[in-house]
Amino acid sequence: MKHFKRDNSLAFRIAIVGAGNVGSTFAYALLLSGLAGEIVLIDADKERAEGEVMDLNHALPLARPARVWQGNLADCTGADVIVVSAGAAQSKGETRMDLLKHNIAVFNEIIPAITRYNCEGILLIATNPVDILSYAAWKLSGFPANRVIGSGTVLDTARFRSILSNRLNLDPRNVHSYIIGEHGDSEVPVWSLANVAGMPLEDYCMSLGCEIGKEEREEINRQVRDAAYEIIARKGATHFAVAAGLVRIVESILRSQNSILTVSNLISGYYDINNIYLSLPAIINEHGVRNLLELNLNFKEQRALQESAAEIRANLDLLDIHPLIPLRRVKPLHGDPEPRAE
Ligand SMILES: NC(=O)c1ccc[n+]([C@@H]2O[C@H](COP(=O)([O-])OP(=O)(O)OC[C@H]3O[C@@H](n4cnc5c(N)ncnc54)[C@H](O)[C@@H]3O)[C@@H](O)[C@H]2O)c1
């Protein structure tokens, strides 16, 4: 397990580009976690970032020591992880895909600018539509795919486990089930592999007399899929659970934990899906994505995943990737795997 940086300092630097609801909540959760020694908030709205930084700094005497400041993209230099949460968020009734046109313009500007200052860190993308923008960030950065990660369905998987565990009256950490595919309306719940204590969910439910029928499963799927719409309708944004998910991914990177999390990454040759980013369970360590786990899905889930991939592909085909700043050539680092086929 890695607890120290290669230079033996403890000061992991995390740069957060986009200090709105998601970025600032992530900064707060990260500060409380004690994982980072340096947290820099970067936002087009400097005053907003400044206010967030003042507020965060006032928590320091009650939390863990860290250096927290408002910076600019040059402060991405030396960052171990650069979390990107800049761009427009969904308004009431908007889908994540509705944000694409605006947010690809933001990415065309900021990703090449970030990589001018940092070609060795890991890019962790949260901005929606996250699968498409993670793919765009991969293209725009020139980084190997293992170092460009989308937060993907980490959040949806947490929502699935939370709702299912509530139904079963169990600790959510003991309920294992995954949402894969798009972080969006076509996401795929993998009921066939859901388990409790290693027991397939159906066996667990049968032994305890708590079967979950087809209609109830559909209702749970709906609650997971529509959670963002429901929350945005009530409070205007979602940010706590995604921030916790981002901290969990960053923890696995900084501590090289080899944790398995459903992040979005480059897929090649899985159930005939190629050259797009979508979520599968992935092993995450100091190099980013070590491996993607190719789950053995049932026929219905395979079809649903292919449809989810087709949805992402259709939007990728519309994508206008035009870096506003010339790209730098990025050399692979020690630990980066051979490039995966596109
Ligand atoms: N991946 C997930 O699971 C997940 C969950 C929730 C929200 N999101 C997404 O995260 C993104 C941010 O959401 P939010 O609620 O924080 O929105 P927000 O509007 O509160 O914050 C966005 C911030 O980005 C900044 N910004 C815009 N353009 C910029 C640029 N070029 N450079 C630097 N900063 C820039 C804005 O000034 C603003 O402060 C949205 O796309 C949202 O849909 C993702």
The ligand as a Tripos MOL2 file, in Angstrom:
@<TRIPOS>MOLECULE
LIG
   44    48     1     0     0
SMALL
NO_CHARGES

@<TRIPOS>ATOM
      1 N1        -20.4450   12.3730  -12.3340 N.am      1 LIG1
      2 C1        -21.4270   12.4850  -11.4500 C.2       1 LIG1
      3 O1        -21.8210   11.4860  -10.8230 O.2       1 LIG1
      4 C2        -22.0470   13.8470  -11.2130 C.ar      1 LIG1
      5 C3        -22.9370   14.0820  -10.1680 C.ar      1 LIG1
      6 C4        -23.4360   15.3630   -9.9960 C.ar      1 LIG1
      7 C5        -23.0870   16.3700  -10.8890 C.ar      1 LIG1
      8 N2        -22.2370   16.0850  -11.9090 N.ar      1 LIG1
      9 C6        -21.8280   17.0840  -12.8980 C.3       1 LIG1
     10 O2        -20.7570   17.8820  -12.3860 O.3       1 LIG1
     11 C7        -20.7460   19.1340  -13.0810 C.3       1 LIG1
     12 C8        -20.7100   20.2630  -12.0550 C.3       1 LIG1
     13 O3        -21.9140   20.2750  -11.3190 O.3       1 LIG1
     14 P1        -22.1420   21.3740  -10.1840 P.3       1 LIG1
     15 O4        -23.4280   21.0500   -9.5380 O.co2     1 LIG1
     16 O5        -20.9130   21.5000   -9.3640 O.co2     1 LIG1
     17 O6        -22.3090   22.6800  -11.0770 O.3       1 LIG1
     18 P2        -22.0340   24.1750  -10.6070 P.3       1 LIG1
     19 O7        -22.7160   25.0470  -11.6150 O.co2     1 LIG1
     20 O8        -22.3760   24.3440   -9.1650 O.co2     1 LIG1
     21 O9        -20.4590   24.3310  -10.7620 O.3       1 LIG1
     22 C9        -19.7990   24.3060  -11.9880 C.3       1 LIG1
     23 C10       -18.5980   25.2180  -11.8590 C.3       1 LIG1
     24 O10       -17.8180   25.1160  -13.0430 O.3       1 LIG1
     25 C11       -17.2290   26.3970  -13.2440 C.3       1 LIG1
     26 N3        -16.7520   26.5310  -14.6140 N.ar      1 LIG1
     27 C12       -17.4720   26.6110  -15.7520 C.ar      1 LIG1
     28 N4        -16.6460   26.7380  -16.8060 N.ar      1 LIG1
     29 C13       -15.3690   26.7220  -16.3220 C.ar      1 LIG1
     30 C14       -14.0860   26.8060  -16.9170 C.ar      1 LIG1
     31 N5        -13.9440   26.9370  -18.2390 N.pl3     1 LIG1
     32 N6        -13.0060   26.7530  -16.1070 N.ar      1 LIG1
     33 C15       -13.1500   26.6310  -14.7640 C.ar      1 LIG1
     34 N7        -14.3450   26.5560  -14.1490 N.ar      1 LIG1
     35 C16       -15.4390   26.5930  -14.9220 C.ar      1 LIG1
     36 C17       -18.3660   27.3600  -12.9030 C.3       1 LIG1
     37 O11       -17.8760   28.6730  -12.6420 O.3       1 LIG1
     38 C18       -18.9890   26.6960  -11.6830 C.3       1 LIG1
     39 O12       -18.4470   27.1870  -10.4620 O.3       1 LIG1
     40 C19       -22.0290   19.1450  -13.9470 C.3       1 LIG1
     41 O13       -21.7140   18.7900  -15.2700 O.3       1 LIG1
     42 C20       -22.8860   18.0800  -13.2950 C.3       1 LIG1
     43 O14       -23.8460   17.5370  -14.1810 O.3       1 LIG1
     44 C21       -21.7040   14.8580  -12.0740 C.ar      1 LIG1
@<TRIPOS>BOND
     1     1     2 1
     2     2     3 2
     3     2     4 1
     4     4     5 ar
     5     4    44 ar
     6     5     6 ar
     7     6     7 ar
     8     7     8 ar
     9     8     9 1
    10     8    44 ar
    11     9    10 1
    12     9    42 1
    13    10    11 1
    14    11    12 1
    15    11    40 1
    16    12    13 1
    17    13    14 1
    18    14    15 2
    19    14    16 1
    20    14    17 1
    21    17    18 1
    22    18    19 2
    23    18    20 1
    24    18    21 1
    25    21    22 1
    26    22    23 1
    27    23    24 1
    28    23    38 1
    29    24    25 1
    30    25    26 1
    31    25    36 1
    32    26    27 ar
    33    26    35 ar
    34    27    28 ar
    35    28    29 ar
    36    29    30 ar
    37    29    35 ar
    38    30    31 1
    39    30    32 ar
    40    32    33 ar
    41    33    34 ar
    42    34    35 ar
    43    36    37 1
    44    36    38 1
    45    38    39 1
    46    40    41 1
    47    40    42 1
    48    42    43 1
@<TRIPOS>SUBSTRUCTURE
     1 LIG1         1 GROUP 0 **** ****
